[in-house]
Amino acid sequence: MIKVWGRASSANVQCVMWCLAELDLPFERFDAGLMYGVNNTDDYLSMNPNGTVPTIVDGLAGDNTEPLWESGAIVRYLASAYGEDPFWPSDLLRRANVDRWAEWGKVSVQTNFNGPIFWPVVRSPASGLDREQLKKSITLFENKLAIADSRLANHTYLVGDDLTLADIQFGHILYRYFALEIDRRSLTNVSRYYQTLCAMPAYQQHVMINFDELRSV
Ligand SMILES: N[C@@H](CCC(=O)N[C@@H](CS)C(=O)NCC(=O)O)C(=O)O
């Protein structure tokens, strides 16, 4: 069993959960973070001194396995230990190509969304939201989505015609983007890709999580 600590409403936890489900791995998830607490306890901090979620312990790898944190490192580990071609290719150059788009999803796309767009919209009262700044942030973010849109004109998924780790790191952001009460640019291929993800049971179960619990914290 792979143990995962982290609330289901955390984007970084969602990546790990979706990855576990795609790889068909047995897991147990424990709520932690924000209103659930746990991540500020000594026990938790001894596993992950950052006090962030997610943290995992891979019980399938044996007893006394070192806890892992940083969602990017976790999904790469899971893909390397349990994934197969084409999800996580064995050929290093093909793997690096998947990894490039996965890293892009996490570093260039997710960071342009969660901090500048998602949190201000879900947490600010209407009177307190800086709408000009939000508009600028949405433009910057959608400029990144436009890169994916051109790519998806010729591919079903981000890298090619098969689901890869890159889709996990990029695609999880889209649920929040499409569910949030903001004006969106028309990006036909990204919309079609999002519909493809929405039809996937693992995406429905682990990513399409209502985020209302975050509005009041
Ligand atoms: N770079 C880290 C970031 C972890 C992180 O900041 N997680 C957030 C949730 S997405 C967190 O722990 N927030 C505090 C909390 O939920 O209590 C990762 O990718 O795992």
PDBQT file of the ligand as one rigid body, heavy atoms in Angstrom, charges set to zero:
ROOT
HETATM    1  N1  LIG A 301       6.456  22.234  -4.216  1.00  0.00    +0.000 N 
HETATM    2  C1  LIG A 301       5.573  21.513  -3.326  1.00  0.00    +0.000 C 
HETATM    3  C2  LIG A 301       4.492  22.461  -2.886  1.00  0.00    +0.000 C 
HETATM    4  C3  LIG A 301       3.655  21.841  -1.778  1.00  0.00    +0.000 C 
HETATM    5  C4  LIG A 301       2.611  22.814  -1.301  1.00  0.00    +0.000 C 
HETATM    6  O1  LIG A 301       2.843  24.042  -1.218  1.00  0.00    +0.000 OA
HETATM    7  N2  LIG A 301       1.435  22.269  -0.985  1.00  0.00    +0.000 N 
HETATM    8  C5  LIG A 301       0.365  23.104  -0.490  1.00  0.00    +0.000 C 
HETATM    9  C6  LIG A 301      -0.968  22.539  -0.991  1.00  0.00    +0.000 C 
HETATM   10  S1  LIG A 301      -1.103  22.523  -2.763  1.00  0.00    +0.000 SA
HETATM   11  C7  LIG A 301       0.349  23.070   1.001  1.00  0.00    +0.000 C 
HETATM   12  O2  LIG A 301       0.924  22.198   1.636  1.00  0.00    +0.000 OA
HETATM   13  N3  LIG A 301      -0.336  24.054   1.595  1.00  0.00    +0.000 N 
HETATM   14  C8  LIG A 301      -0.496  24.116   3.029  1.00  0.00    +0.000 C 
HETATM   15  C9  LIG A 301      -1.652  23.331   3.537  1.00  0.00    +0.000 C 
HETATM   16  O3  LIG A 301      -2.419  22.728   2.754  1.00  0.00    +0.000 OA
HETATM   17  O4  LIG A 301      -1.806  23.314   4.762  1.00  0.00    +0.000 OA
HETATM   18  C10 LIG A 301       4.992  20.285  -4.028  1.00  0.00    +0.000 C 
HETATM   19  O5  LIG A 301       4.862  20.330  -5.273  1.00  0.00    +0.000 OA
HETATM   20  O6  LIG A 301       4.702  19.283  -3.374  1.00  0.00    +0.000 OA
ENDROOT
TORSDOF 0
